[in-house]
Amino acid sequence: MKLTVNGETRDVDVPDDVPLLWVLREELGITGPKFGCGAALCGACTVHVDGEARRSCVLPVGATKDKPIRTIDALAQGGTLHAVQQAWEEGNVPQCGYCQAGQIMTTVALLEKNPKPSDDDIDSVLSANLCRCGTYPRIRRAVHRAAALLEGAK
């Protein structure tokens, strides 16, 4: 099966029902998406499939055929952080950091659809991603900062 991951076409020989997360990590060596719960509850495994934030731990790889897949590994371009990554760094968001790839990917998808989210918009989308360290206030501030950075880049 051919997959387009982070702009590259890659061949994998796996059954269609294997979770995308395992294909990314074990077959392709892409380790940005993390395994957290295996039940689409925590969000650590979030990637973009055809522009949508998806939980890759429960998404069968067969459902991604002919759809571009983007992981956190492809956000920074040419040594320049994506605005969301920059805002995360400026806001010193992570503590343990385990959930942050999923938080960032969910935020990128949110800002691509809603460039000026309210606190309620942010909370409703990102509350589905678990952060055991409780950095939600910093995450919210970073989302607003990223929105401002993206607005300034236009």
C-alpha distance (Angstrom), angle and dihedral (degrees) to the residues before:
residue distance angle dihedral
M1 . . .
K2 3.79 . .
L3 3.80 119.9 .
T4 3.77 128.8 -175.9
V5 3.78 105.0 -141.0
N6 3.79 121.7 174.4
G7 3.80 90.1 -16.7
E8 3.81 95.8 -51.3
T9 3.79 125.9 106.7
R10 3.78 108.7 -129.8
D11 3.80 130.8 -175.9
V12 3.79 119.4 -137.5
D13 3.77 129.7 177.9
V14 3.80 103.9 -150.0
P15 3.80 135.5 121.3
D16 3.82 115.2 -91.8
D17 3.81 92.2 -115.0
V18 3.82 96.7 60.1
P19 3.82 110.0 113.3
L20 3.79 113.0 -103.7
L21 3.81 90.4 -126.6
W22 3.80 91.7 63.4
V23 3.78 91.7 47.7
L24 3.80 91.5 50.5
R25 3.78 95.5 46.4
E26 3.80 104.3 32.0
E27 3.80 103.8 29.3
L28 3.81 101.5 31.2
G29 3.82 102.1 27.1
I30 3.81 93.7 -126.3
T31 3.79 104.2 146.6
G32 3.81 103.3 172.6
P33 3.83 94.1 96.3
K34 3.81 108.6 69.9
F35 3.78 133.0 -148.2
G36 3.77 108.9 -122.3
C37 3.78 115.3 149.1
G38 3.80 107.4 -11.1
A39 3.80 90.2 -137.5
A40 3.84 103.5 81.4
L41 3.80 90.8 -106.5
C42 3.80 105.2 112.0
G43 3.82 105.9 38.4
A44 3.82 97.8 -137.7
C45 3.82 88.9 125.3
T46 3.82 96.7 52.0
V47 3.80 116.4 144.4
H48 3.80 132.8 159.8
V49 3.79 118.4 -103.6
D50 3.78 113.0 -174.0
G51 3.81 88.5 -17.7
E52 3.81 95.6 -51.9
A53 3.80 124.9 113.6
R54 3.81 105.8 -117.1
R55 3.79 135.2 177.5
S56 3.78 102.9 -118.4
C57 3.81 95.8 -165.8
V58 3.82 91.6 74.5
L59 3.80 100.8 25.7
P60 3.81 111.3 103.9
V61 3.78 110.2 -130.2
G62 3.81 88.3 -130.6
A63 3.81 89.0 67.1
T64 3.80 90.1 62.0
K65 3.80 98.7 58.6
D66 3.79 112.2 134.2
K67 3.83 91.6 5.1
P68 3.79 123.3 110.6
I69 3.80 114.7 -115.2
R70 3.80 121.3 -155.2
T71 3.78 125.7 -171.4
I72 3.78 131.2 -172.8
D73 3.79 86.8 -98.9
A74 3.83 89.0 74.7
L75 3.81 100.7 46.6
A76 3.80 98.2 88.4
Q77 3.80 111.1 69.3
G78 3.79 125.7 -160.5
G79 3.78 92.6 -13.3
T80 3.81 92.2 -51.3
L81 3.77 118.1 118.7
H82 3.78 119.8 -127.1
A83 3.82 110.9 -106.7
V84 3.81 90.6 -106.6
Q85 3.79 91.8 52.7
Q86 3.80 89.8 47.1
A87 3.81 91.4 50.9
W88 3.81 90.2 48.4
E89 3.79 90.3 52.5
E90 3.81 94.2 45.1
G91 3.81 90.9 48.8
N92 3.81 94.0 46.5
V93 3.80 87.4 -130.9
P94 3.81 105.2 165.0
Q95 3.74 125.3 74.7
C96 3.79 105.1 170.0
G97 3.81 89.5 1.4
Y98 3.79 97.8 -149.8
C99 3.82 95.7 121.9
Q100 3.78 96.2 38.6
A101 3.81 99.1 93.9
G102 3.79 88.9 57.7
Q103 3.80 92.7 42.8
I104 3.80 90.8 51.2
M105 3.81 94.8 46.3
T106 3.81 90.7 48.5
T107 3.81 89.6 49.6
V108 3.81 93.0 49.7
A109 3.82 89.9 52.5
L110 3.82 90.7 47.0
L111 3.81 93.2 50.9
E112 3.80 92.5 46.3
K113 3.81 88.3 58.6
N114 3.81 99.4 31.7
P115 3.82 112.9 25.1
K116 3.82 93.5 -176.6
P117 3.80 106.9 38.9
S118 3.79 121.9 -179.8
D119 3.79 122.0 -132.4
D120 3.81 87.8 -99.7
D121 3.83 90.9 52.2
I122 3.80 90.7 50.3
D123 3.79 94.0 45.6
S124 3.80 93.7 47.7
V125 3.81 93.0 52.1
L126 3.79 101.7 35.8
S127 3.80 97.9 39.5
A128 3.81 86.3 77.7
N129 3.83 88.1 65.4
L130 3.78 112.4 76.9
C131 3.78 121.6 -134.8
R132 3.78 110.8 -175.3
C133 3.80 90.3 -167.7
G134 3.81 91.4 58.4
T135 3.78 97.9 -127.6
Y136 3.81 92.1 151.4
P137 3.84 95.1 122.9
R138 3.82 90.0 52.8
I139 3.80 90.4 45.1
R140 3.81 91.0 53.2
R141 3.82 91.5 49.5
A142 3.81 90.3 48.1
V143 3.81 91.7 51.4
H144 3.81 89.9 54.1
R145 3.82 90.2 46.4
A146 3.82 91.5 49.6
A147 3.82 90.0 49.9
A148 3.80 89.0 53.3
L149 3.82 91.9 47.7
L150 3.79 91.4 50.0
E151 3.82 91.5 46.9
G152 3.82 90.0 50.8
A153 3.80 91.2 50.5
K154 3.81 92.3 61.0
